[in-house]
């Protein structure tokens, strides 16, 4: 199984094809759009591993943006004792939900790709099970 280690939003993620990730919100991006991550730190499979210093030049990961949204509310409550001083605040961090489609090696070859299943094929499989 091929994987890649990418860097986005100040964090690093180990991804495989068909993974769904919750990352820091990507600016100026709309749902159903394609995204390329060129900051690939390493990629490989069970037998081989290619590590960059710090990045692997030419390697990239292609993903699809599923949606932009906000996390649950985090409450911030500050109280100073014996001073009748209180402050309550909330924060909702924005995120982007992405699905990894393809992982490319440094020479441009496709290491792994999401298998696309057509709706017709899934209907046939369901009918066969019955």
ABEGO torsion letter per residue (X at the ends): XBBBBBBBGGBBBBBBBGBBBBBBBBBGBBBGBBBBBABBABBEBAABBBBBOABBBGBBBBBBBABBBBBBBBBBBBBBBGAGBBBBBBBBBBBBBBBBABBBBAAGBBABBBBBBBAAAAAAAAAAAX
